Amino acid sequence: MKENYDFSKGKRGAVVSAPGKTRITIHIDNDVLDSFRRKASAEGKGYQTLINDVLKQSILKQPEPVTEELLRRVIREELKAA
């Protein structure tokens, strides 16, 4: 192994992306980011993984869409209770 290497003519290679993921730029409030970093450090995870997990949970907790059937059911229940 050489003691010194010359990287003066080196070129940066392509960044290999993870399958199923997309690299984006996002602006997050500093206090929010600091909170995620502290929590991630305590849990031994990366803060970006933690943010991704929270976003996934938010998507999965989407309320049931208001359909005609749902609206009729709610009205029936309210009229019955009255």
The first five atom37 places (N, CA, C, CB, O) and aatype in JSON, in Angstrom:
{
  "aatype": [12, 11, 6, 2, 18, 3, 13, 15, 11, 7, 11, 1, 7, 0, 19, 19, 15, 0, 14, 7, 11, 16, 1, 9, 16, 9, 8, 9, 3, 2, 3, 19, 10, 3, 15, 13, 1, 1, 11, 0, 15, 0, 6, 7, 11, 7, 18, 5, 16, 10, 9, 2, 3, 19, 10, 11, 5, 15, 9, 10, 11, 5, 14, 6, 14, 19, 16, 6, 6, 10, 10, 1, 1, 19, 9, 1, 6, 6, 10, 11, 0, 0],
  "atom_mask": [
    [1, 1, 1, 1, 1],
    [1, 1, 1, 1, 1],
    [1, 1, 1, 1, 1],
    [1, 1, 1, 1, 1],
    [1, 1, 1, 1, 1],
    [1, 1, 1, 1, 1],
    [1, 1, 1, 1, 1],
    [1, 1, 1, 1, 1],
    [1, 1, 1, 1, 1],
    [1, 1, 1, 0, 1],
    [1, 1, 1, 1, 1],
    [1, 1, 1, 1, 1],
    [1, 1, 1, 0, 1],
    [1, 1, 1, 1, 1],
    [1, 1, 1, 1, 1],
    [1, 1, 1, 1, 1],
    [1, 1, 1, 1, 1],
    [1, 1, 1, 1, 1],
    [1, 1, 1, 1, 1],
    [1, 1, 1, 0, 1],
    [1, 1, 1, 1, 1],
    [1, 1, 1, 1, 1],
    [1, 1, 1, 1, 1],
    [1, 1, 1, 1, 1],
    [1, 1, 1, 1, 1],
    [1, 1, 1, 1, 1],
    [1, 1, 1, 1, 1],
    [1, 1, 1, 1, 1],
    [1, 1, 1, 1, 1],
    [1, 1, 1, 1, 1],
    [1, 1, 1, 1, 1],
    [1, 1, 1, 1, 1],
    [1, 1, 1, 1, 1],
    [1, 1, 1, 1, 1],
    [1, 1, 1, 1, 1],
    [1, 1, 1, 1, 1],
    [1, 1, 1, 1, 1],
    [1, 1, 1, 1, 1],
    [1, 1, 1, 1, 1],
    [1, 1, 1, 1, 1],
    [1, 1, 1, 1, 1],
    [1, 1, 1, 1, 1],
    [1, 1, 1, 1, 1],
    [1, 1, 1, 0, 1],
    [1, 1, 1, 1, 1],
    [1, 1, 1, 0, 1],
    [1, 1, 1, 1, 1],
    [1, 1, 1, 1, 1],
    [1, 1, 1, 1, 1],
    [1, 1, 1, 1, 1],
    [1, 1, 1, 1, 1],
    [1, 1, 1, 1, 1],
    [1, 1, 1, 1, 1],
    [1, 1, 1, 1, 1],
    [1, 1, 1, 1, 1],
    [1, 1, 1, 1, 1],
    [1, 1, 1, 1, 1],
    [1, 1, 1, 1, 1],
    [1, 1, 1, 1, 1],
    [1, 1, 1, 1, 1],
    [1, 1, 1, 1, 1],
    [1, 1, 1, 1, 1],
    [1, 1, 1, 1, 1],
    [1, 1, 1, 1, 1],
    [1, 1, 1, 1, 1],
    [1, 1, 1, 1, 1],
    [1, 1, 1, 1, 1],
    [1, 1, 1, 1, 1],
    [1, 1, 1, 1, 1],
    [1, 1, 1, 1, 1],
    [1, 1, 1, 1, 1],
    [1, 1, 1, 1, 1],
    [1, 1, 1, 1, 1],
    [1, 1, 1, 1, 1],
    [1, 1, 1, 1, 1],
    [1, 1, 1, 1, 1],
    [1, 1, 1, 1, 1],
    [1, 1, 1, 1, 1],
    [1, 1, 1, 1, 1],
    [1, 1, 1, 1, 1],
    [1, 1, 1, 1, 1],
    [1, 1, 1, 1, 1]
  ],
  "atom_positions": [
    [[0.85, -1.18, 0.0], [0.0, 0.0, 0.0], [0.89, 1.24, 0.0], [-0.96, 0.0, 1.23], [1.86, 1.32, 0.76]],
    [[0.56, 2.21, -0.85], [1.35, 3.43, -0.93], [1.12, 4.29, 0.31], [1.0, 4.22, -2.2], [0.09, 4.21, 0.97]],
    [[2.12, 5.1, 0.6], [1.99, 6.01, 1.72], [1.13, 7.21, 1.34], [3.37, 6.46, 2.21], [0.41, 7.73, 2.19]],
    [[1.2, 7.66, 0.09], [0.41, 8.8, -0.4], [-0.24, 8.45, -1.72], [1.3, 10.06, -0.55], [0.34, 7.73, -2.54]],
    [[-1.41, 8.96, -1.92], [-2.14, 8.76, -3.18], [-2.46, 10.12, -3.77], [-3.44, 7.94, -2.95], [-2.7, 11.08, -3.04]],
    [[-2.46, 10.21, -5.09], [-2.75, 11.47, -5.78], [-4.19, 11.42, -6.3], [-1.73, 11.72, -6.94], [-4.49, 10.7, -7.25]],
    [[-5.06, 12.19, -5.67], [-6.47, 12.26, -6.09], [-6.77, 13.55, -6.85], [-7.38, 12.15, -4.88], [-7.94, 13.88, -7.05]],
    [[-5.76, 14.27, -7.26], [-5.97, 15.57, -7.92], [-6.75, 15.44, -9.22], [-4.63, 16.24, -8.18], [-7.43, 16.39, -9.62]],
    [[-6.68, 14.3, -9.89], [-7.42, 14.12, -11.14], [-8.61, 13.18, -10.96], [-6.49, 13.58, -12.23], [-9.19, 12.69, -11.93]],
    [[-8.94, 12.95, -9.71], [-10.06, 12.05, -9.43], [-11.4, 12.7, -9.73], [0.0, 0.0, 0.0], [-11.54, 13.92, -9.68]],
    [[-12.38, 11.89, -10.06], [-13.73, 12.37, -10.34], [-14.69, 11.66, -9.39], [-14.14, 12.12, -11.83], [-14.52, 10.48, -9.07]],
    [[-15.67, 12.39, -8.97], [-16.66, 11.82, -8.08], [-17.57, 10.88, -8.87], [-17.49, 12.93, -7.38], [-18.03, 11.23, -9.96]],
    [[-17.81, 9.72, -8.34], [-18.67, 8.75, -8.99], [-20.14, 9.02, -8.74], [0.0, 0.0, 0.0], [-20.49, 9.86, -7.9]],
    [[-20.98, 8.34, -9.45], [-22.43, 8.49, -9.29], [-22.85, 7.95, -7.93], [-23.19, 7.75, -10.42], [-22.32, 6.95, -7.45]],
    [[-23.8, 8.64, -7.31], [-24.34, 8.19, -6.03], [-25.38, 7.12, -6.32], [-24.95, 9.38, -5.21], [-26.33, 7.34, -7.07]],
    [[-25.2, 5.97, -5.72], [-26.12, 4.86, -5.94], [-27.32, 5.05, -5.01], [-25.42, 3.47, -5.68], [-27.17, 5.11, -3.79]],
    [[-28.51, 5.13, -5.59], [-29.7, 5.33, -4.78], [-30.26, 3.99, -4.3], [-30.77, 6.11, -5.57], [-30.07, 2.95, -4.94]],
    [[-30.93, 4.05, -3.17], [-31.54, 2.84, -2.62], [-32.81, 2.54, -3.4], [-31.86, 3.0, -1.11], [-33.54, 3.46, -3.76]],
    [[-33.1, 1.27, -3.69], [-34.31, 0.93, -4.43], [-35.55, 1.31, -3.63], [-34.32, -0.57, -4.77], [-35.63, 1.08, -2.42]],
    [[-36.52, 1.89, -4.31], [-37.78, 2.26, -3.66], [-37.71, 3.59, -2.92], [0.0, 0.0, 0.0], [-38.65, 3.94, -2.21]],
    [[-36.62, 4.32, -3.07], [-36.47, 5.6, -2.39], [-36.09, 6.67, -3.4], [-35.42, 5.5, -1.26], [-35.47, 6.38, -4.42]],
    [[-36.46, 7.91, -3.1], [-36.15, 9.04, -3.96], [-35.46, 10.11, -3.13], [-37.44, 9.59, -4.63], [-35.92, 10.44, -2.03]],
    [[-34.38, 10.64, -3.64], [-33.66, 11.71, -2.95], [-34.37, 13.03, -3.22], [-32.16, 11.76, -3.43], [-34.64, 13.38, -4.37]],
    [[-34.69, 13.77, -2.14], [-35.34, 15.07, -2.27], [-34.67, 16.09, -1.36], [-36.85, 14.97, -1.95], [-33.88, 15.73, -0.49]],
    [[-34.99, 17.34, -1.57], [-34.58, 18.41, -0.67], [-35.83, 18.94, -0.02], [-33.8, 19.55, -1.42], [-36.83, 19.19, -0.7]],
    [[-35.79, 19.11, 1.3], [-36.96, 19.56, 2.03], [-36.52, 20.53, 3.13], [-37.74, 18.35, 2.63], [-35.46, 20.34, 3.73]],
    [[-37.32, 21.54, 3.38], [-37.03, 22.5, 4.44], [-37.85, 22.12, 5.66], [-37.34, 23.96, 3.99], [-39.07, 22.03, 5.59]],
    [[-37.17, 21.89, 6.79], [-37.81, 21.51, 8.04], [-37.36, 22.51, 9.1], [-37.46, 20.03, 8.46], [-36.2, 22.91, 9.13]],
    [[-38.27, 22.92, 9.97], [-37.92, 23.83, 11.05], [-36.78, 23.24, 11.88], [-39.14, 24.11, 11.95], [-36.73, 22.04, 12.11]],
    [[-35.88, 24.11, 12.32], [-34.71, 23.66, 13.08], [-35.1, 22.9, 14.34], [-33.84, 24.84, 13.44], [-34.49, 21.88, 14.66]],
    [[-36.12, 23.39, 15.06], [-36.5, 22.72, 16.3], [-37.07, 21.33, 16.02], [-37.53, 23.56, 17.06], [-36.87, 20.41, 16.82]],
    [[-37.76, 21.17, 14.92], [-38.31, 19.86, 14.55], [-37.16, 18.91, 14.21], [-39.29, 19.98, 13.35], [-37.14, 17.77, 14.66]],
    [[-36.23, 19.39, 13.41], [-35.09, 18.56, 13.01], [-34.24, 18.18, 14.23], [-34.22, 19.3, 11.98], [-33.81, 17.03, 14.36]],
    [[-34.01, 19.13, 15.12], [-33.24, 18.83, 16.34], [-33.94, 17.76, 17.17], [-33.04, 20.1, 17.18], [-33.29, 16.87, 17.71]],
    [[-35.25, 17.86, 17.26], [-36.02, 16.87, 18.02], [-35.88, 15.47, 17.41], [-37.5, 17.27, 18.07], [-35.67, 14.5, 18.13]],
    [[-35.99, 15.38, 16.09], [-35.84, 14.09, 15.41], [-34.42, 13.55, 15.59], [-36.18, 14.22, 13.91], [-34.24, 12.35, 15.78]],
    [[-33.44, 14.42, 15.52], [-32.05, 13.96, 15.69], [-31.82, 13.43, 17.09], [-31.07, 15.1, 15.4], [-31.17, 12.39, 17.25]],
    [[-32.34, 14.11, 18.12], [-32.19, 13.63, 19.49], [-32.88, 12.29, 19.68], [-32.74, 14.66, 20.47], [-32.31, 11.37, 20.27]],
    [[-34.12, 12.19, 19.19], [-34.88, 10.94, 19.34], [-34.2, 9.8, 18.58], [-36.33, 11.13, 18.84], [-34.11, 8.68, 19.08]],
    [[-33.73, 10.09, 17.39], [-33.06, 9.07, 16.58], [-31.78, 8.6, 17.26], [-32.74, 9.61, 15.18], [-31.48, 7.4, 17.25]],
    [[-31.04, 9.51, 17.84], [-29.81, 9.15, 18.54], [-30.11, 8.26, 19.74], [-29.06, 10.41, 18.99], [-29.4, 7.29, 19.99]],
    [[-31.17, 8.59, 20.47], [-31.56, 7.79, 21.63], [-32.0, 6.39, 21.24], [-32.67, 8.49, 22.4], [-31.78, 5.43, 21.98]],
    [[-32.62, 6.26, 20.06], [-33.13, 4.97, 19.59], [-32.11, 4.21, 18.76], [-34.39, 5.17, 18.79], [-32.33, 3.05, 18.4]],
    [[-30.98, 4.85, 18.44], [-29.96, 4.2, 17.63], [-30.36, 4.08, 16.17], [0.0, 0.0, 0.0], [-29.94, 3.15, 15.48]],
    [[-31.17, 5.01, 15.7], [-31.6, 5.04, 14.29], [-31.08, 6.31, 13.64], [-33.16, 4.96, 14.18], [-30.56, 7.2, 14.31]],
    [[-31.23, 6.38, 12.33], [-30.94, 7.61, 11.62], [-32.15, 8.53, 11.69], [0.0, 0.0, 0.0], [-33.29, 8.06, 11.69]],
    [[-31.92, 9.84, 11.76], [-33.05, 10.76, 11.87], [-33.92, 10.76, 10.62], [-32.54, 12.17, 12.14], [-35.13, 10.98, 10.71]],
    [[-33.33, 10.53, 9.46], [-34.13, 10.49, 8.24], [-35.05, 9.27, 8.23], [-33.22, 10.48, 7.0], [-36.19, 9.35, 7.76]],
    [[-34.57, 8.16, 8.75], [-35.39, 6.96, 8.87], [-36.56, 7.23, 9.8], [-34.56, 5.76, 9.38], [-37.69, 6.82, 9.52]],
    [[-36.29, 7.91, 10.9], [-37.34, 8.24, 11.87], [-38.38, 9.16, 11.25], [-36.73, 8.88, 13.11], [-39.58, 8.96, 11.45]],
    [[-37.95, 10.17, 10.51], [-38.88, 11.08, 9.84], [-39.73, 10.29, 8.84], [-38.12, 12.24, 9.11], [-40.94, 10.5, 8.75]],
    [[-39.1, 9.39, 8.08], [-39.82, 8.57, 7.11], [-40.88, 7.71, 7.81], [-38.84, 7.68, 6.33], [-42.0, 7.57, 7.31]],
    [[-40.52, 7.12, 8.97], [-41.46, 6.3, 9.72], [-42.68, 7.11, 10.16], [-40.77, 5.67, 10.93], [-43.81, 6.64, 10.07]],
    [[-42.44, 8.32, 10.65], [-43.54, 9.18, 11.1], [-44.44, 9.57, 9.92], [-42.98, 10.44, 11.79], [-45.66, 9.6, 10.07]],
    [[-43.85, 9.86, 8.78], [-44.64, 10.21, 7.6], [-45.49, 9.01, 7.14], [-43.73, 10.68, 6.44], [-46.65, 9.18, 6.76]],
    [[-44.91, 7.81, 7.18], [-45.67, 6.61, 6.8], [-46.86, 6.41, 7.74], [-44.76, 5.36, 6.83], [-47.97, 6.11, 7.29]],
    [[-46.63, 6.58, 9.05], [-47.71, 6.43, 10.02], [-48.83, 7.43, 9.75], [-47.18, 6.6, 11.46], [-50.01, 7.12, 9.87]],
    [[-48.44, 8.64, 9.38], [-49.42, 9.68, 9.08], [-50.29, 9.3, 7.89], [-48.72, 11.01, 8.82], [-51.5, 9.53, 7.89]],
    [[-49.67, 8.72, 6.87], [-50.42, 8.31, 5.68], [-51.39, 7.18, 6.01], [-49.45, 7.85, 4.57], [-52.53, 7.18, 5.54]],
    [[-50.94, 6.23, 6.82], [-51.77, 5.08, 7.16], [-52.95, 5.46, 8.05], [-50.93, 4.02, 7.84], [-53.94, 4.72, 8.1]],
    [[-52.87, 6.58, 8.75], [-53.93, 7.0, 9.65], [-54.91, 7.96, 8.97], [-53.34, 7.66, 10.88], [-55.61, 8.71, 9.65]],
    [[-54.96, 7.94, 7.67], [-55.88, 8.81, 6.95], [-57.31, 8.48, 7.33], [-55.68, 8.68, 5.42], [-57.68, 7.31, 7.41]],
    [[-58.12, 9.49, 7.58], [-59.5, 9.22, 7.95], [-60.28, 8.57, 6.8], [-60.19, 10.5, 8.38], [-59.93, 8.71, 5.62]],
    [[-61.32, 7.89, 7.17], [-62.18, 7.25, 6.18], [-62.83, 8.33, 5.32], [-63.26, 6.36, 6.87], [-63.35, 9.3, 5.87]],
    [[-62.83, 8.19, 4.0], [-63.44, 9.22, 3.15], [-64.95, 9.28, 3.4], [-63.15, 8.94, 1.66], [-65.59, 8.26, 3.67]],
    [[-65.5, 10.49, 3.3], [-66.93, 10.66, 3.52], [-67.65, 10.26, 2.23], [-67.28, 12.15, 3.93], [-67.64, 10.97, 1.23]],
    [[-68.28, 9.1, 2.29], [-69.06, 8.61, 1.16], [-70.54, 8.79, 1.49], [-68.73, 7.12, 0.84], [-70.9, 9.09, 2.63]],
    [[-71.37, 8.6, 0.51], [-72.81, 8.7, 0.73], [-73.26, 7.66, 1.76], [-73.58, 8.5, -0.6], [-74.07, 7.96, 2.63]],
    [[-72.73, 6.46, 1.65], [-73.08, 5.4, 2.59], [-72.69, 5.77, 4.03], [-72.4, 4.08, 2.17], [-73.48, 5.56, 4.96]],
    [[-71.5, 6.3, 4.21], [-71.04, 6.7, 5.54], [-71.91, 7.83, 6.09], [-69.56, 7.14, 5.49], [-72.31, 7.81, 7.25]],
    [[-72.21, 8.8, 5.26], [-73.04, 9.92, 5.68], [-74.43, 9.45, 6.11], [-73.16, 10.95, 4.56], [-74.94, 9.9, 7.14]],
    [[-75.04, 8.56, 5.35], [-76.35, 8.03, 5.71], [-76.29, 7.27, 7.04], [-76.88, 7.1, 4.59], [-77.19, 7.4, 7.88]],
    [[-75.24, 6.48, 7.23], [-75.09, 5.72, 8.47], [-74.97, 6.65, 9.68], [-73.87, 4.8, 8.39], [-75.6, 6.42, 10.71]],
    [[-74.18, 7.69, 9.55], [-74.0, 8.66, 10.65], [-75.31, 9.36, 10.95], [-72.91, 9.7, 10.3], [-75.67, 9.53, 12.12]],
    [[-76.03, 9.76, 9.92], [-77.34, 10.43, 10.14], [-78.3, 9.5, 10.84], [-77.95, 10.91, 8.8], [-78.99, 9.91, 11.78]],
    [[-78.37, 8.24, 10.4], [-79.26, 7.26, 11.06], [-78.89, 7.09, 12.52], [-79.18, 5.89, 10.35], [-79.77, 7.08, 13.38]],
    [[-77.6, 6.96, 12.81], [-77.15, 6.79, 14.21], [-77.51, 8.02, 15.05], [-75.63, 6.53, 14.26], [-77.94, 7.88, 16.19]],
    [[-77.33, 9.2, 14.5], [-77.63, 10.43, 15.24], [-79.14, 10.57, 15.47], [-77.09, 11.67, 14.47], [-79.58, 10.98, 16.54]],
    [[-79.94, 10.24, 14.45], [-81.4, 10.33, 14.61], [-81.9, 9.31, 15.62], [-82.11, 10.12, 13.27], [-82.82, 9.59, 16.38]],
    [[-81.28, 8.12, 15.63], [-81.67, 7.07, 16.57], [-81.32, 7.48, 18.0], [-80.98, 5.74, 16.21], [-82.07, 7.2, 18.93]],
    [[-80.18, 8.14, 18.17], [-79.73, 8.56, 19.51], [-80.55, 9.73, 20.04], [-78.24, 8.94, 19.46], [-80.6, 9.93, 21.25]],
    [[-81.18, 10.51, 19.17], [-81.9, 11.71, 19.59], [-83.25, 11.43, 20.17], [-82.07, 12.62, 18.45], [-83.96, 12.36, 20.56]]
  ]
}
